[in-house]
Amino acid sequence: MENTTESAESISSEARKKLADFLLAEYEHMVESLLRNEESGEKRASFFVTLVGAAGGILGFVFGENPPIVSRDSIPIAAAAVATVLLCLGVLTVRRLIERDVVTDKLIFALRTLRRLFLTRGEAAVLTNAFFDPYGPPRRRPVKVYSIEKGGWLHTVAFVNALLTGITAAGLAVSWDVARPRQIVIALAGGVVVWIGQLTYARRKVARNHAELERAERLG
């Protein structure tokens, strides 16, 4: 048992000598993980938007022929059904994008910590633009509910989901013979509720994660 303990201490001692190399390798791994995480979310969002466009094209072909392949009386319910299926996928895509942002923030904070191990506050102040200011207050990721901001993937997919909700609501309203003015109101209301709901959830989750990371950094 004593030999095992001595062996473990010897291994630990040798590992400590290579700590700087390990931290640099860990830094490189985190950067790569951050890039892959961002790329994965973008690919998922891009696929979803492409799928929605393809579905719209197929519906246009099916009902746009003269004569139509399927009776045009089926347009509202068919559009509602397709939009509902796509909306389910869209909600999953939004959740993936939110998780992407959460993971990205965790990696950014981890990289800030590693930079501080190799960089003093004075050196960071002299080279302000070289190291993303690891000692300055961490930049928060804003998720605005009443603005599309820069048109990022989260807002883009959330907007498509709002449109799909409006299409679903309108299609069902037409199928149930709801008066036309009410059809418009129902479609708009559904889209607005889904838009606000998605981005409110995203803002709260991202903000809560960021606050936890900031608190852990201060305690560290």
C-alpha positions in Angstrom: 0.0 0.0 0.0 2.9 2.3 0.9 4.6 1.6 -2.5 1.3 2.5 -4.3 1.1 5.8 -2.5 4.7 6.7 -3.3 4.1 5.8 -6.9 1.1 8.0 -7.1 2.9 10.9 -5.5 5.8 10.4 -8.0 3.4 10.5 -10.9 1.7 13.6 -9.5 5.1 15.3 -9.0 6.1 14.6 -12.6 2.8 15.8 -13.9 3.1 19.1 -12.0 6.4 19.7 -13.9 4.5 19.6 -17.1 1.5 21.7 -15.9 2.2 24.6 -18.2 2.2 22.3 -21.3 -1.0 20.6 -20.0 -2.8 24.0 -19.6 -1.8 25.1 -23.0 -3.1 21.9 -24.5 -6.3 22.3 -22.5 -6.6 25.9 -23.8 -6.3 24.6 -27.4 -8.8 21.9 -26.8 -11.3 24.4 -25.4 -10.9 26.7 -28.3 -11.6 23.8 -30.7 -14.6 22.8 -28.6 -16.0 26.3 -28.8 -15.7 26.4 -32.5 -17.3 23.0 -33.0 -20.1 23.9 -30.6 -20.9 27.1 -32.6 -20.6 25.2 -35.9 -22.9 22.5 -34.7 -25.7 24.9 -33.7 -25.4 26.8 -37.0 -25.6 23.6 -39.0 -28.8 22.6 -37.1 -30.4 25.9 -37.7 -29.4 26.1 -41.3 -30.9 22.6 -41.9 -34.1 23.6 -40.2 -34.5 26.8 -42.3 -33.7 24.8 -45.5 -36.3 22.1 -44.6 -39.0 24.8 -44.0 -38.3 26.3 -47.4 -38.4 22.8 -49.1 -41.7 22.0 -47.4 -43.2 25.3 -48.6 -42.0 24.4 -52.2 -43.5 21.0 -52.0 -46.9 22.4 -50.8 -46.8 25.0 -53.6 -46.1 22.2 -56.2 -48.9 19.9 -54.9 -51.6 22.6 -54.8 -50.3 24.9 -57.5 -50.7 22.5 -60.4 -53.5 23.1 -62.8 -55.5 21.0 -62.1 -54.0 20.6 -58.6 -52.7 17.2 -57.5 -54.8 17.5 -54.3 -58.1 19.4 -53.9 -57.4 23.0 -53.0 -60.0 22.7 -50.2 -57.4 20.7 -48.4 -54.9 23.5 -48.4 -55.6 24.9 -44.9 -55.5 21.6 -43.0 -52.5 20.4 -45.0 -50.6 23.6 -44.3 -51.5 23.4 -40.7 -50.4 19.8 -40.4 -47.0 20.4 -42.1 -46.4 23.6 -40.1 -47.1 21.8 -36.9 -44.6 19.1 -37.6 -42.0 21.7 -38.6 -42.8 23.7 -35.5 -42.0 20.7 -33.3 -38.6 20.5 -35.0 -38.2 24.2 -34.8 -38.7 24.2 -31.0 -36.0 21.5 -30.7 -33.7 23.7 -32.8 -34.3 26.7 -30.6 -33.5 24.7 -27.5 -30.3 23.4 -29.2 -29.3 27.0 -30.1 -29.9 28.1 -26.5 -27.8 25.2 -25.2 -25.1 26.2 -27.8 -25.0 29.7 -26.3 -24.8 28.3 -22.7 -21.9 26.0 -23.6 -20.1 28.8 -25.5 -20.3 31.1 -22.4 -18.9 28.3 -20.2 -16.0 27.8 -22.6 -15.4 31.6 -22.8 -15.2 31.8 -19.0 -12.9 28.8 -18.9 -10.6 30.4 -21.4 -10.6 33.7 -19.4 -9.4 31.7 -16.4 -6.6 30.0 -18.3 -5.5 33.4 -19.7 -5.2 34.8 -16.2 -2.8 32.0 -15.3 -0.3 33.2 -17.9 -1.1 36.9 -18.0 -0.9 39.5 -15.2 -3.4 42.4 -14.9 -0.7 44.9 -15.9 0.3 42.9 -19.1 -3.4 42.7 -20.1 -3.8 46.5 -19.6 -0.8 47.2 -21.8 -2.0 44.8 -24.5 -5.7 45.7 -24.3 -6.8 44.2 -27.6 -4.6 41.2 -27.6 -6.2 38.9 -25.0 -10.0 39.9 -24.9 -9.4 41.7 -21.6 -9.5 38.6 -19.2 -9.5 40.9 -16.1 -12.3 43.2 -17.3 -16.0 42.5 -16.6 -17.2 39.6 -18.8 -19.5 40.7 -21.7 -23.0 39.6 -21.3 -24.9 37.9 -24.2 -28.0 40.0 -24.8 -31.1 38.2 -26.0 -33.7 40.8 -26.8 -37.4 39.8 -27.0 -38.7 42.9 -28.8 -35.9 43.2 -31.4 -34.3 40.9 -34.0 -30.9 42.4 -33.0 -28.3 41.4 -35.7 -30.5 38.6 -37.1 -28.6 35.7 -35.4 -29.6 32.1 -35.8 -31.6 32.1 -32.5 -33.8 35.0 -33.6 -34.0 33.7 -37.1 -35.3 30.3 -36.0 -37.6 31.8 -33.4 -39.1 34.0 -36.1 -39.6 31.0 -38.4 -41.3 29.2 -35.5 -43.6 32.2 -35.0 -44.5 32.1 -38.7 -45.2 28.4 -38.5 -47.4 29.0 -35.5 -49.4 31.6 -37.4 -49.8 29.3 -40.4 -51.0 26.5 -38.1 -53.5 28.8 -36.3 -54.8 30.2 -39.6 -55.1 26.8 -41.2 -57.2 25.5 -38.3 -59.3 28.6 -38.1 -60.1 28.3 -41.8 -61.0 24.6 -41.4 -63.3 25.5 -38.5 -65.0 28.2 -40.6 -63.9 31.0 -38.3 -64.7 34.5 -39.7 -61.8 36.0 -41.7 -61.0 38.9 -39.4 -60.7 36.5 -36.5 -58.5 34.2 -38.6 -56.0 37.1 -39.0 -56.2 37.9 -35.3 -55.7 34.3 -34.2 -52.7 33.8 -36.6 -51.0 37.0 -35.4 -51.7 36.3 -31.7 -50.3 32.8 -32.0 -47.1 34.0 -33.7 -46.5 36.8 -31.2 -47.0 34.5 -28.2 -44.6 31.9 -29.6 -42.0 34.6 -30.5 -42.1 36.2 -27.0 -42.2 32.8 -25.3 -39.1 31.4 -27.1 -36.9 34.5 -26.6 -38.1 35.1 -23.0 -37.1 31.5 -22.1 -33.8 31.9 -24.0 -33.0 35.2 -22.3 -33.6 33.9 -18.8 -31.6 30.7 -19.3 -28.6 32.5 -20.8 -28.7 35.2 -18.2 -28.9 32.7 -15.3 -26.0 30.7 -16.7 -23.9 33.8 -17.2 -24.7 35.0 -13.6 -23.5 31.6 -12.2 -20.3 31.8 -14.2 -19.6 35.3 -13.1 -20.2 34.3 -9.4 -17.9 31.3 -9.8 -15.2 33.5 -11.3 -15.4 36.0 -8.5 -15.2 33.3 -5.9 -12.2 31.8 -7.7 
